[in-house]
Amino acid sequence: MFRVVDLMEVNVHSNDIEGIFYRVTVLSIGTATAAATKVIASGLNVPAEKVAEKLYRAPSVLADNLTEETCKQLASLIQNIGIEVKIEYCDAPAPQPTELFDISVQMTDIENLPKVVANLSPFLGIDETSVISLLISPPAIILGSVSSATLSAIRDRLDFSGVDVVASRPISARYDLVSEELNQHQTQQLNQFLQRLNLSLQANNGLCLENIDYSTAQKIWKHFGHNLPLKIINQDFYRYDLLLNSLPNSSESAAQEFLENKLGITPFDYPDVESHLPLVIHESISHKEALTLEAEFTRHGLDTKKVNITFQRLKIQIHAVQDLQPVNTLLQQLGLMDTPLKTLPYTTRDASETYARFAKYLLESSGADVSYQECAA
């Protein structure tokens, strides 16, 4: 097992008598966990924050001006804890600055939430309760300003069905300005600032301004982020339900064939489906996937609509259970109970869309008959 003392025994300040020096370059954090940051920081006697930056923004130089033997020892020790490194001459070209990403983890197969939590907890260096809090709090951003190597490492860790690791380059993303209701003074104050940017508020609460660039978003946040009830949301992290608004008529054979191949809905099913329109055909999908699917359905002559559910709040209505006591215990564990479950139907507390889906999955697994109840916007 890798120990701090192992690393401390490597003399990282030694010089080669022939004047040839080497360095250890981190290529990726690989399979290592957050604990590696503290171990390496202690061994090299450098701040943990500096080591974390080098690991999560790899490729980067971890240590240089080393003898060949020292460099090999250090590289071997670090590789043993899962970090990908290489040994280079000190006069080799330095790693170029890499583009940085913000990362969100989102789930269409909500039953994988426990596995995602168990994998992310050691990687992020936080307890599982804190990981759950990140994942159920939209837009579920787990890390910011990390390299593509770290992004790949996370995707390898979370290679489960229905788990989306969504990455966004902040400087090229588009943003929306969302606020609680602003009073007259706040509205005037914000509008005067926006006018200098050739912009104006679309509303004084909810979605106030949409599709702004990174520079504009930064300027607004710098001036008002700490004194007005504002949020600036990266559109790349939105989640959507995709709804089918109508069915093809008998003359639209290509649309009928596509609908059957894509969703398994045949003309024979149309009378039953008609009464449920608009019908949710894809649930809680990413911004990118929603745009792709919407365009695909449109190309085949089908009318769909994407509904932003990122900040949706849901309650769960329980209609029938096999046994009240286990359901009571489950609701208590989930934190969704206001009063004990004694009679049905029963309505839970509201929760984020992600957490409500997980609760619904657990309740149905226990044999309960449940449905969602949307909260008022």
ZITA-V139401 format. One record per pair of residues at least 6 apart in sequence whose C-alpha atoms are under 8 Angstrom apart, sorted by the first residue. I is the first residue (numbers start at 0). GAP is how many residues later the second one is. Records with the same first field share a line. If there is no record, write none. Layout:
BEGIN
I->GAP / GAP
END
This chain:
BEGIN
1->75 / 78 / 79
2->36
3->35 / 36 / 38 / 39
4->38
5->37 / 71
6->33 / 36 / 37 / 67 / 70
7->34 / 35 / 36
9->60 / 63 / 64
10->59
11->32 / 51 / 52 / 53 / 54 / 58 / 59
12->52 / 53
13->51 / 52 / 53 / 56
14->6 / 50 / 51 / 52
15->50 / 51 / 52
19->47 / 69
20->43 / 44 / 45 / 46 / 47 / 68 / 69
21->42 / 43 / 44 / 45 / 46 / 49 / 65 / 66 / 67 / 68
22->38 / 39 / 40 / 41 / 42 / 43 / 48 / 64 / 65 / 66 / 67
23->37 / 38 / 39 / 40 / 47 / 50 / 51 / 61 / 62 / 63 / 64
24->34 / 35 / 36 / 37 / 38 / 60 / 61 / 62 / 63
25->28 / 29 / 32 / 33 / 34 / 35 / 36 / 57 / 58 / 59 / 60
26->31 / 32 / 33 / 56 / 57 / 58 / 59 / 122
27->27 / 28 / 30 / 31 / 55 / 56 / 57 / 121 / 122 / 125
28->26 / 27 / 29 / 53 / 54 / 55 / 120 / 121 / 124
29->52 / 53 / 54 / 120 / 123
30->50 / 51 / 52 / 122 / 126
31->49 / 50 / 51 / 91
32->89 / 90 / 91 / 92
33->88 / 89 / 90 / 91
34->87 / 90
35->45
36->11 / 14 / 15 / 18
37->10
39->8 / 11
40->6 / 7 / 10
41->6
50->11
53->6 / 7 / 8
55->90 / 91 / 93 / 94
56->41 / 43 / 88 / 89 / 90 / 91 / 92 / 93
57->40 / 89 / 91 / 92
58->36 / 37 / 39 / 90
59->35
60->33 / 34
63->26
64->25
70->16
71->15
74->10 / 11 / 12
77->6 / 7
78->6
97->49 / 50
98->48 / 49 / 70
99->45 / 46 / 47 / 48 / 69 / 70
100->43 / 44 / 45 / 46 / 47 / 50 / 66 / 67 / 68 / 69
101->39 / 41 / 42 / 43 / 44 / 65 / 66 / 67 / 68
102->38 / 39 / 40 / 41 / 48 / 62 / 63 / 64 / 65
103->35 / 36 / 37 / 38 / 39 / 61 / 62 / 63 / 133
104->30 / 35 / 36 / 37 / 58 / 59 / 60 / 61
105->29 / 34 / 57 / 58 / 59 / 60 / 180
106->6 / 55 / 56 / 57 / 177 / 247
107->54 / 55 / 56 / 175 / 176 / 177
108->52 / 53 / 54
109->52 / 244 / 247 / 248 / 251
110->247 / 250
111->48 / 49 / 50 / 51
112->245
115->42
116->11 / 14 / 15
117->10
118->38 / 39
119->11 / 37
120->6 / 7 / 10
133->6 / 7 / 8
134->6 / 7 / 219
135->216 / 217 / 218 / 219
136->215
137->172 / 173 / 214
138->98 / 99 / 171 / 172
150->16
153->11
154->10
157->7
163->122
165->70 / 71 / 120
166->69
167->68 / 69
169->44 / 64
170->42 / 43 / 44
171->41 / 42
172->40 / 41 / 61 / 62 / 63
173->37 / 38 / 39 / 40 / 60 / 61 / 62
174->35 / 36 / 37 / 38 / 39 / 42 / 57 / 58 / 59 / 60
175->31 / 32 / 33 / 34 / 35 / 36 / 56 / 57 / 58 / 59
176->30 / 31 / 32 / 33 / 40 / 53 / 54 / 55 / 56
177->27 / 28 / 29 / 30 / 31 / 52 / 53 / 54 / 55
178->25 / 26 / 27 / 28 / 29 / 50 / 51 / 52
179->24 / 25 / 26 / 49 / 50
180->23 / 24 / 25
181->22 / 23 / 47
182->21
185->42
186->17
189->34
190->8 / 9 / 10
193->6 / 7
196->19
199->9
200->7 / 8
201->6 / 7
202->6
210->24
216->15
220->11
223->6
224->6
234->52
235->50 / 51 / 52
236->49 / 50
237->48 / 49 / 70 / 71 / 72
238->45 / 46 / 47 / 48 / 69 / 70 / 71
239->43 / 44 / 45 / 46 / 47 / 50 / 66 / 67 / 68 / 69 / 70
240->39 / 40 / 41 / 42 / 43 / 44 / 49 / 65 / 66 / 67 / 68
241->38 / 39 / 40 / 41 / 48 / 52 / 62 / 63 / 64 / 65
242->35 / 36 / 37 / 38 / 39 / 61 / 62 / 63 / 64
243->33 / 34 / 35 / 36 / 37 / 58 / 59 / 60 / 61
244->32 / 33 / 34 / 58 / 59 / 60
245->28 / 31 / 32 / 56 / 57 / 58
246->23 / 27 / 55
247->7 / 8 / 53 / 54
253->46
254->45 / 46 / 47
255->10 / 11
256->9
257->42
258->6 / 7
259->6
262->18
272->6
283->25
289->16
293->10 / 11 / 12
296->6 / 7
297->6
308->44
309->43
310->41 / 42
311->40 / 41 / 62 / 63 / 65
312->37 / 38 / 39 / 40 / 61 / 62
313->36 / 37 / 38 / 39 / 42 / 58 / 59 / 60 / 61
314->32 / 33 / 34 / 35 / 36 / 41 / 57 / 58 / 59 / 60
315->31 / 32 / 33 / 34 / 40 / 44 / 54 / 55 / 56 / 57
316->28 / 29 / 30 / 31 / 53 / 54 / 55 / 56
317->26 / 27 / 28 / 29 / 50 / 51 / 52 / 53
318->25 / 26 / 27 / 49 / 50 / 51 / 52
319->24 / 25 / 48 / 49 / 50
320->6 / 46 / 47 / 48
321->45 / 46
323->17 / 18
325->40
326->14 / 36 / 39 / 41
327->12 / 13
329->33
330->6
333->25
335->12 / 13 / 14 / 15
336->11 / 12
337->10 / 11
349->6 / 25
359->10 / 11
362->6 / 7
363->6
END
